[in-house]
Amino acid sequence: MPELRKDPITRRWVIIATERAARPTDFIGKFSDDMADRDRCPFCEGREAQTPPEIFSVRRDGSPADGPGWRVRVVSNKFPALRIEGNTARSGLGMFTRMDGVGAHEVIVETPEHDTHLALLPEEQIADVIRAYHQRYEDLDRDERFEYLLLFRNHGRAAGASLSHPHSQLIALPMIPKRTSEEIDAAERYFVKRGSCVYCDLIAQEFAGGERVVYENERFVAISPFAARFPFETWILPKAHMASFGGISAADVPAMANVLKTTLLKLALCVDNPPYNFIVHTAPYEFPRSPAYHWHLEIMPQLTRTAGFEWGSGFHINPVAPEDAARYLRTTEVREEALPT
């Protein structure tokens, strides 16, 4: 029988459609991606002149900027959603408000290798990517115009990736996004009522039950959330309370690289390398030490379509129970050689 589940943080309802129960094999072959773009890829090593100048890079042997020899490279998006120039003054006409499209839109090129996946990179390479995220997070925090930094990754054409070369993106915003505000408001309501962080309590309850825990190491845990919106949706959270992604330490980085690689590899092996989006949810720049909020990374495989009911109601229909998804992922043996590039 279908089950309605309420997300304990946002109070959003989800339908777990157990009568439509799906297994990992139901998704095999559904999302083959033909993105043969190597010959025109501007992110490949040796084509640095085809991108804007690099903003930050992790390089080998002190090689010069904007040339070969890099491990991770950050550049401005050539076709940005927002531009760095301008101010945040607002103007209005009656009920309508407008402002300049000010922001920073950057691309983090994760490796010089074109034909690979983030899940296949060595953990130290993924750690370099996380270090690049953190450097850009801190650097953009110095710009007083920006209130929030959104870090995200689109994997596969169905998830919005226009190039297959492994990369992620960030957009610095002059306001706090609506979804982030809703999440923070929910966390603060819980804190006022219970005197504790809702995410810390969620982690404790998931460990007590264990059925939705996918993987853990000494600093991070990956879970299938109780009210998962999408099949095989997975969250990665630091075990210790930390409101802002900017608060991660040097010791956190290798552990985050380990849990991210392991989770993405399990997902790729279990569900045939699906298209996915991941998003870092973090406290706004203004509240880096909030006792109510807890930064985390949400991975959302694009295995189902959003249709009229979902758009009209705000509900999501998930045909895979989170407990089943966690069990499938938890028991998937991590074997990189089994994942095609």
N, C-alpha and C positions, 0 to 999 in steps of 0.2 A: 504494500500500500504506500502511496506517496506520503512524504512527511514534510511539514513546514518547519523550518528552523530559523531562529532569530539570532542574528549576529550580536554577541554581547557588547560589542564596542559601538557600532553605528546604529544598532537596532533595526538594521535592514533585514527583511525576510527573504528567504530563499526556499525554493521547492526542490527537495531531493526526490527525484522521480525514480524510486526504486523499481517500479514496474517496467521502466525502460532500461534497467541496469545494463551497463556496458562494461566490457572487459578491455584490457589493453589491445588485444588482437582486433577488436572492432574498429580501431583507428588505423591499422596498418595499411599503408598504400594510399591513404586518403589525401595526403598532403605532400606529394612529391613536388620538389621545387626545381624548376629549370631556370637557373639564374647564371647562365654562362657568360659572365661579364668580365672575365679576366683581362681580355684584350683592351678594354676601355676603362679599367678600374683606376681611378686617381689615387687610391689609397695604397697601391702596391709600392714597395721599395723601388727607388729609382725614378718615380714619377712625382716627387715632392713638389716640383714646379707647377703641377696641375692643381694644387690646393692653395688656399691662403697661407701666409707664413705661419709657422708653428708657434703656438703660445707656450707650450710646455712639452718636454719629451724626456723619456728615459732612454739613454744612449749607451752604446758600447764604446769603450776605449776613447772617450772624449771626442767623438766625431762631431764635426761642425753642424750647426742647425741647418734645417731645410735641405739636407742631403741624406744619402744612405747611412746606415750604421745605427739606426734607432730600434728600440724594442717596443715602445709605446709612444704614440705621437698625438698631440692635441692641437687641433686647428679650428678656426672659425668655420661655421657652416657656410658653404658658398651661396646657399639660398636660404638665409635665415628667416625664421618665423618672426623674430624681433631683432632690432638693431641696437648696437651699443651707443650710438649717438642720440642725444636728445635729453629732455628732462621729464620729470614725472608730474608736472603741473596738470591739473584737470580742468576741463571747462564743461559747461553744460548748457542745454537749451530745454527748458521745461524739465520733463522727466528723464531726458537723455543725457548721458555723461560720456565724455571722450577724453583721451589723452594720447600723447605720442606713443608709438609702438616701441617702447624702450625695453631693452633686455640684452642678454648675452645668449647666443646659440652656438654651442661648440660641439665638435665631433671628437670622440676619443677612439683613435684607431688602435686596436688592441694587440696587433701583431703585424709584422711585415708579411707573414704568410697569407696568401689569398684563400686557398682551398682548405679551410679548416673550420672548426667550431670553437667557441669559447670553452665548451666542455672538454675538448681535446688538448687544450693548452696545458703546459706544465703548471703546477701550483705556483711556482715562483713567478711565472709570466702573469698569471692571474693576480698575484700579489702586486706586481708592478701596475697593473690596470687599476687596482683599488687605491694604490698610492697616488696615481694620477687623479682619480676621482677626488681624493681627499685634498690634494694640493689645489685643485680648481675650486673646490668647495670653500676652502679657507681664503683663497685669493679673491674670489668674488664677494665674500663676506665684507671685504674692505670697502666695497662700493656702496655708499649709503643709499643709493637709489634702489637697491635690491632687498626685497623682504624674504624671498624664498628661492631655493635652488631645487629644480626637479631633475634628477638623474634617471635615465631610462634606457632600455635596450629593446630593439625590435629584431627578432630573429625569424627570417623567412618572409617571403613576399606576402603571404596571407596575414602576417602580423605587421605589415607596413614597411618592411625593409626594402629600399630601392636598390641597394648594392649588397652582394653577398659577402664581401670582404668583412671579417669580424670587426664590428665597431659598435659603440654606444654613443649616447648623446646627453647633453645637459642644456637646460634652458634656465637662466636666472630671470626672475620675474619681479616687477615692481609692486606686486601685491601677493597675498596669500591665496592660493587656489581654493575654490569653493569646496571641493572634496576634502582638502586638507583641513580647512576650517571646521567642517562637519565632524571629521575624525577627532580633531583636538577638542572641540566642544564636548563630544561624547566622553572622551577620556577625562576631561575636567569635571563633568557631572559625576562620573563614577568616583573620582578622587574625593570630591566634596562629601559624597554619601558614605564611602567606605574607608577613606583615609589611606588608600593604596593605589598603585598603578594598575590599571585594568590589564595591561599586557603582562606585567609581572605575575599577576594572579592567574592569567590565562596559561602562562608557561607552567606554573606550579600545578594547575589542574590537569594539563596535558601530560605532564610527567607522572602524576598520580594514576591516571588511567592508562597511558601508554599506547592506546590503540591508534592515535593519530600522529604519533611521533615517527618521522621518516628517518632522521639521522641527527646525531649530535656529536660535538667534540667538546673540549674543555671550556669553550667560550661562547659557542653558538648552537642553536637548535633549529632544525627544519621540521615543520609540521604541516599536515593537511588541515586547514582551519575547519572548525565545527560547522560553520555555515558557508562552505565553499561555494562560490558563484559558478565556477567553471570546473569541468572534469580535470583532475590532477592539479588543481591550484595548490600552490605550496608557498608558505611563508618562511623566511629565515629571520630569526630574531637573536640579538645578543642576550645571553643569559643574565648578565648584570644589567641593572637599570641604566639606561643611557638615552636621553631625549633626542640628542642631535647626532647625525652621522659624523659631524665634525668632531665629535668627542672620541672617536676611535683612536686607540693608541697604536704605537709601533708593534706591540705584542699582539694586538687584535688582528692585524692585517693577515698574517699567515693562516690563522684559524679561520678567518672569513673566506680566504681563498680556498681552503680545504672544504668547507661546507658548501660553498657555491659550486665548485667543480664537481663534488660528489653528487649534489642534488641535480644539477643539470645533466650529468652523465647518466644517472639513474633514470631521469625523465626521458632522455634521448633513447636509451636502450629499451625502456619499458613501452614507450608510445611512439616508436619509429621516428625519432628526431622531429618532433612537431614544431610548427611555428609557435612562437611565444613572445610575450612582452614581459619584461620585468621592470619594476619601478621601485626606487628607494623612497620610502615614506619617512620624512624627518621633521623635526620641529623647525619652525621658522627661525630665521637668523636672530630675531629679537628675543627668543626664549630658548636658548641653548641648554638650559639646565632645568627644564620643567619637571617637577616631580610627578606629573600626571601622564605625560606622554612618553613613548618608548619607540625609538626609530626601528624600522624593520624593512625588509625587502620582500615584495610580493611578486611571485612568478605566476603568470596566467597563460597557460597553453591555449591556443586558439583551435580547439577541437570541435566546437559547436558554433552555430550561427545565432546571432541576436535577431529576433524577429518581432512581429507586431505585439505579442503579449508582453514580451520583456520591455519594449520601448514604452508601451502604454501603461504598464503597471509599476515599473521599476523593480519587479521581481526578476530573478534569474531562475531558470530550470536547469538543474544539474543531474545528468543521468548516472553519475558515478558517486556513490556514497563516499564521503571523505575517509571513512574507516577502511573501505576497500582500496581506495587510491593509496592511502598510506601503507597498507599491507603489500600491495603490488610493488610500490617503490622501495619499501624497506627490504623486501626479499629479492630485489633485482641485484644480481651480482655485478659489481663494477668491473667491466672488461672493456678497455678502450679499443682493443683490436676488433671488437664486434660492431663498433659504430662506424658506418661509412662516412667518408668526408664529402 
